[in-house]
C-alpha cells in the first residue's frame, strides 16, 4: 500500500513510500519526485537534464523509456528525468500505485523500488542514471526466486552524497537521512 506524504512547498517535491509486498522488496526510503525542474521553453531538454544530473554526481547513463514489466534494482538507486512527453508508471510493484510523469519531472527511486511503464506518449523520452559509486546496477523482476538475497543487497546500498536535482542541500538527503 502506498503512503503519500503531504507535499513540502518550500522543497518543491513529493514523496511516495511502498511496503515490501513479498514480490517486490521496495525500500523504507521513499521515492522522491521533483516536478517541473526544467523551463518549458528549454530547447534541448535531454541535454539539459544530463548536465544537471552530471553536475550533482548522478552521471547519466542512458536515454530511453521504462521497461513495460515490473522490475527493480537491488544494487543502486535510480533517477528518471523526463525530457519530453509523459508516461503513466506503476511504482511499488504489482500492488503499488500508478503515477503520471511529465517533461521536466525527476523521479528518484531508492534501490528495490518496483517500477513498470503502463503507457507513454509517443514522444516520451527520459534520461536515466545512478549515483556516483553505484554504476553497476542489476535488473530484478518482481517475484524472482532470489528475493531474500535482493533484500540483503538493497540494505547495503548507501544513501547517495547528493540529490540529482538539488545537490548536497535538500531533496533526498533531507528525507532519507533526517537530522
C-alpha positions as CSV (number, residue, x, y, z in Angstrom):
1,X,0.0,0.0,0.0
2,X,1.4,3.4,-0.9
3,X,1.6,6.2,1.6
4,X,1.6,9.7,0.2
5,X,3.2,12.4,2.2
6,X,2.0,16.0,2.2
7,X,4.0,18.0,-0.4
8,X,6.5,20.3,1.2
9,X,6.2,23.5,-0.8
10,X,9.5,25.0,0.4
11,X,11.3,22.0,-1.0
12,X,9.2,21.5,-4.2
13,X,9.0,17.7,-4.2
14,X,6.6,14.9,-3.3
15,X,7.3,11.5,-1.8
16,X,5.8,8.1,-2.0
17,X,6.6,5.1,0.2
18,X,5.8,1.5,-0.6
19,X,5.9,-1.6,1.6
20,X,7.5,-4.9,0.7
21,X,4.7,-6.9,-0.9
22,X,6.5,-10.2,-0.9
23,X,7.2,-10.0,-4.7
24,X,8.8,-6.5,-4.8
25,X,11.0,-5.5,-1.8
26,X,10.7,-1.7,-2.3
27,X,12.6,0.3,0.3
28,X,12.0,2.1,3.6
29,X,13.2,5.3,1.9
30,X,10.6,7.0,-0.2
31,X,10.5,7.7,-3.8
32,X,11.3,11.4,-4.3
33,X,9.6,13.3,-7.1
34,X,10.8,16.7,-8.2
35,X,8.3,18.5,-10.5
36,X,8.9,21.0,-13.4
37,X,12.7,21.0,-13.0
38,X,13.2,22.5,-16.5
39,X,11.6,25.5,-18.1
40,X,9.0,24.6,-20.7
41,X,11.0,26.7,-23.2
42,X,14.2,24.5,-22.8
43,X,15.3,23.8,-26.4
44,X,17.4,20.7,-25.6
45,X,15.7,19.2,-22.6
46,X,17.6,15.8,-22.6
47,X,21.0,17.5,-22.8
48,X,20.0,20.0,-20.0
49,X,18.9,17.1,-17.8
50,X,22.1,15.2,-18.5
51,X,24.1,18.3,-17.4
52,X,22.0,18.7,-14.2
53,X,22.4,15.1,-13.2
54,X,26.2,15.0,-14.0
55,X,26.7,18.3,-12.1
56,X,25.1,16.6,-9.0
57,X,27.1,13.3,-9.2
58,X,24.4,11.2,-10.9
59,X,26.1,10.6,-14.2
60,X,23.5,10.0,-16.9
61,X,23.9,6.5,-18.4
62,X,21.1,6.2,-20.9
63,X,18.2,7.8,-22.8
64,X,15.1,5.9,-23.4
65,X,12.0,4.8,-21.6
66,X,10.9,2.5,-18.8
67,X,10.5,-1.3,-19.3
68,X,6.9,-2.4,-19.6
69,X,7.3,-5.1,-16.9
70,X,7.6,-4.9,-13.1
71,X,11.2,-4.7,-12.1
72,X,13.6,-3.1,-9.6
73,X,17.3,-2.7,-9.0
74,X,18.9,-4.1,-5.8
75,X,22.4,-2.7,-6.2
76,X,21.7,1.0,-7.0
77,X,19.3,3.9,-6.6
78,X,18.0,5.2,-10.0
79,X,17.0,8.6,-11.3
80,X,14.4,9.0,-14.1
81,X,14.5,12.5,-15.6
82,X,11.7,13.2,-18.1
83,X,13.0,15.2,-21.1
84,X,9.9,15.0,-23.3
85,X,6.4,13.6,-23.3
86,X,4.6,11.9,-20.5
87,X,4.1,8.4,-19.1
88,X,2.0,6.5,-16.6
89,X,4.1,4.3,-14.4
90,X,3.2,1.8,-11.7
91,X,5.6,2.2,-8.7
92,X,5.9,-0.2,-5.8
93,X,5.2,-3.4,-7.7
94,X,2.0,-5.1,-8.9
95,X,0.1,-3.9,-5.8
96,X,1.7,-0.4,-6.0
97,X,0.4,2.9,-7.2
98,X,0.2,4.5,-10.7
99,X,1.6,7.9,-11.2
100,X,1.9,10.2,-14.3
101,X,5.2,11.8,-15.0
102,X,5.7,14.7,-17.5
103,X,8.5,16.6,-19.2
104,X,10.6,18.3,-16.5
105,X,9.8,15.8,-13.7
106,X,12.6,13.9,-12.0
107,X,11.8,10.7,-10.1
108,X,14.4,9.2,-7.7
109,X,13.8,5.5,-7.0
110,X,15.6,4.1,-3.9
111,X,17.1,0.6,-4.5
112,X,14.4,-2.1,-4.5
113,X,11.5,0.2,-5.7
114,X,9.4,-1.6,-8.2
115,X,8.6,0.3,-11.4
116,X,6.8,-0.5,-14.7
117,X,5.6,1.5,-17.7
118,X,1.8,1.3,-18.2
119,X,1.7,3.7,-21.1
120,X,3.6,6.5,-22.6
121,X,3.2,9.3,-25.2
122,X,5.0,8.7,-28.5
123,X,7.4,11.5,-27.7
124,X,8.3,10.1,-24.2
125,X,12.0,10.3,-23.5
126,X,13.8,10.2,-20.3
127,X,17.4,10.4,-19.1
128,X,18.4,7.7,-16.6
129,X,21.3,7.4,-14.2
130,X,22.7,6.2,-11.0
131,X,24.7,8.0,-8.3
132,X,28.5,8.1,-8.3
133,X,29.7,4.9,-6.6
134,X,26.7,2.8,-7.8
135,X,27.4,2.3,-11.5
136,X,26.8,-1.5,-11.6
137,X,23.0,-1.7,-11.4
138,X,21.2,-5.0,-11.7
139,X,17.8,-5.9,-13.1
140,X,15.5,-8.0,-10.9
141,X,12.0,-8.9,-12.0
142,X,9.2,-8.8,-9.4
143,X,8.6,-12.2,-7.9
144,X,12.0,-13.7,-8.8
145,X,13.3,-16.6,-6.7
146,X,16.2,-14.8,-5.0
147,X,14.2,-12.0,-3.3
148,X,15.9,-12.7,0.0
149,X,19.4,-12.1,-1.5
150,X,18.0,-9.0,-3.2
151,X,16.7,-7.6,0.2
152,X,20.3,-8.1,1.6
153,X,21.8,-6.2,-1.3
154,X,19.2,-3.4,-1.0
155,X,20.0,-3.0,2.7
156,X,23.7,-2.5,1.8
157,X,23.1,0.3,-0.8
158,X,24.2,3.6,0.9
159,X,22.5,6.9,0.7
160,X,23.9,9.0,-2.2
161,X,26.0,12.0,-1.3
162,X,23.7,14.3,-3.4
163,X,20.2,14.7,-4.7
164,X,20.3,14.7,-8.6
165,X,18.3,18.0,-8.6
166,X,19.3,19.9,-5.5
167,X,22.8,18.6,-4.9
168,X,24.1,18.4,-1.4
169,X,21.3,20.6,0.0
170,X,17.7,19.4,0.4
171,X,15.9,16.8,-1.6
172,X,16.5,13.1,-0.8
173,X,19.3,13.9,1.7
174,X,16.8,15.6,3.9
175,X,14.2,12.8,3.6
176,X,16.5,9.7,3.6
177,X,18.9,11.0,6.3
178,X,16.8,13.2,8.7
179,X,18.9,15.1,11.2
